[in-house]
Amino acid sequence: AFKQIAGYGVAPYDRLALFYLALTYQSLQEPDTATATLKDLLNREQADPLLRQLAWHTLGHIQASGGVCKEAAASFGQAAKLPGPFKPEVLLAKARCEAETGDRAAAINTYRDYLASFPNERRATEATLMIQELGGAGGPQ
C-alpha cells in the first residue's frame, strides 16, 4: 500500500508513504533499499523542513549502522541545518561519526556547537566530556 501511495505523487501523502516505506525497509534489514527510498524522498520533498530533517536523520543512522560514518556525518549535518526538534540529537550523532572517522577537530567543533546551542540539554555534560576526551578544552568557545 505504501508503494502505491508513494507512486501516486499526491502531496503530502506520497512523501509520508516514502518515509514509512523507508522505515519498513530499515526494520526488514534492507539498508540499501531504505537508503534509496530516503534519497527519493529527499529529492521529492523540498518544502517540509521537519520531514526533511527526519529523512536526513534516519539516513544518517542507516549509514552509521552500515559503517559509513563519513557519509553519516554529512547526513546528520544536513539534518542539523534544518529547523526541527531533532537538532540536538543529530548534532551529537554527527560529532560521534566525526570522532569515529578520526576527524577530531570537526568532532570537537560539533560538540561545541551543540553546547552553544543547547547548554541546558540533558546531554550537555556528555558533550563537555567528549570535548575533553578528544583533546579540546571543555565547553563552547
C-alpha positions as CSV (number, residue, x, y, z in Angstrom):
1,A,0.0,0.0,0.0
2,F,2.8,2.4,0.8
3,K,4.4,1.7,-2.6
4,Q,1.2,2.5,-4.3
5,I,0.7,5.8,-2.4
6,A,4.3,6.8,-3.0
7,G,3.8,6.2,-6.7
8,Y,0.8,8.5,-7.0
9,G,2.7,11.7,-6.4
10,V,-0.1,13.3,-4.4
11,A,1.5,15.5,-1.7
12,P,1.8,15.2,1.2
13,Y,0.8,11.6,1.4
14,D,3.3,10.3,-1.1
15,R,6.1,11.8,0.9
16,L,4.9,10.3,4.1
17,A,4.4,7.0,2.4
18,L,8.0,7.1,1.3
19,F,9.2,7.8,4.8
20,Y,7.2,4.9,6.3
21,L,8.4,2.7,3.4
22,A,12.0,3.5,4.2
23,L,11.4,2.7,7.9
24,T,9.9,-0.6,6.9
25,Y,12.9,-1.4,4.7
26,Q,15.2,-0.5,7.6
27,S,13.3,-2.8,10.0
28,L,13.5,-5.6,7.5
29,Q,17.3,-5.2,7.4
30,E,17.3,-3.8,3.9
31,P,19.6,-0.8,4.3
32,D,20.3,-0.2,0.6
33,T,16.6,-0.1,-0.3
34,A,15.9,2.1,2.8
35,T,18.7,4.4,1.7
36,A,17.4,4.7,-1.9
37,T,13.9,5.3,-0.6
38,L,15.1,8.1,1.7
39,K,17.1,9.7,-1.1
40,D,14.0,9.6,-3.3
41,L,12.0,11.3,-0.5
42,L,14.7,14.0,-0.2
43,N,14.6,14.6,-3.9
44,R,10.8,14.9,-3.9
45,E,10.3,16.9,-0.7
46,Q,11.8,20.4,-0.7
47,A,9.3,22.3,1.4
48,D,8.7,20.5,4.7
49,P,11.7,21.0,7.0
50,L,10.5,18.5,9.6
51,L,10.1,15.7,7.1
52,R,13.4,16.5,5.6
53,Q,15.1,16.6,9.0
54,L,13.6,13.2,9.8
55,A,14.7,11.8,6.4
56,W,18.3,13.1,6.8
57,H,18.3,11.9,10.5
58,T,17.2,8.4,9.5
59,L,19.5,8.2,6.6
60,G,22.4,9.1,8.9
61,H,21.5,6.3,11.3
62,I,21.3,3.8,8.5
63,Q,24.7,4.9,7.2
64,A,26.3,4.9,10.6
65,S,24.9,1.4,11.2
66,G,26.4,0.3,7.9
67,G,29.8,1.6,8.9
68,V,30.0,4.6,6.5
69,C,30.4,7.3,9.2
70,K,31.7,9.9,6.8
71,E,28.5,9.8,4.8
72,A,26.5,9.6,8.0
73,A,28.2,12.7,9.4
74,A,27.2,14.5,6.3
75,S,23.6,13.4,6.5
76,F,23.4,14.3,10.2
77,G,24.9,17.7,9.2
78,Q,22.2,18.2,6.7
79,A,19.6,17.4,9.3
80,A,21.2,19.8,11.8
81,K,20.8,22.7,9.3
82,L,17.1,22.3,9.3
83,P,14.7,23.7,11.9
84,G,13.1,21.0,13.9
85,P,13.1,19.1,17.2
86,F,15.9,16.6,16.3
87,K,18.7,19.1,16.1
88,P,20.3,18.2,19.5
89,E,20.3,14.5,18.7
90,V,21.7,14.9,15.1
91,L,24.5,17.2,16.3
92,L,25.6,14.6,18.8
93,A,25.3,11.9,16.2
94,K,27.3,14.0,13.7
95,A,30.1,14.6,16.4
96,R,30.2,10.8,17.2
97,C,30.7,10.0,13.5
98,E,33.3,12.6,13.0
99,A,35.2,11.3,16.0
100,E,34.9,7.7,14.7
101,T,36.4,8.7,11.3
102,G,39.3,10.4,13.1
103,D,38.3,14.0,12.4
104,R,38.8,15.1,16.0
105,A,38.8,18.8,15.1
106,A,35.4,18.6,13.4
107,A,34.0,16.5,16.3
108,I,35.2,19.0,18.9
109,N,33.6,21.8,16.8
110,T,30.3,20.0,16.5
111,Y,30.3,19.2,20.3
112,R,31.0,22.9,20.9
113,D,28.1,23.9,18.5
114,Y,25.9,21.5,20.5
115,L,26.9,23.2,23.8
116,A,26.5,26.7,22.4
117,S,23.0,25.9,21.1
118,F,21.8,23.6,23.8
119,P,23.7,24.4,27.0
120,N,20.9,23.1,29.3
121,E,20.1,19.9,27.4
122,R,20.4,16.7,29.4
123,R,23.4,15.5,27.4
124,A,25.5,18.7,27.8
125,T,27.8,17.0,30.3
126,E,28.4,14.2,27.8
127,A,29.3,16.7,25.1
128,T,31.7,18.5,27.5
129,L,33.4,15.2,28.5
130,M,33.7,14.2,24.8
131,I,35.4,17.5,24.0
132,Q,37.9,16.9,26.8
133,E,38.4,13.2,25.7
134,L,39.1,14.4,22.2
135,G,41.8,16.8,23.4
136,G,39.9,20.1,23.4
137,A,39.2,22.4,26.2
138,G,35.7,21.9,27.8
139,G,32.7,24.0,26.9
140,P,31.8,26.2,24.0
141,Q,34.4,28.6,22.6
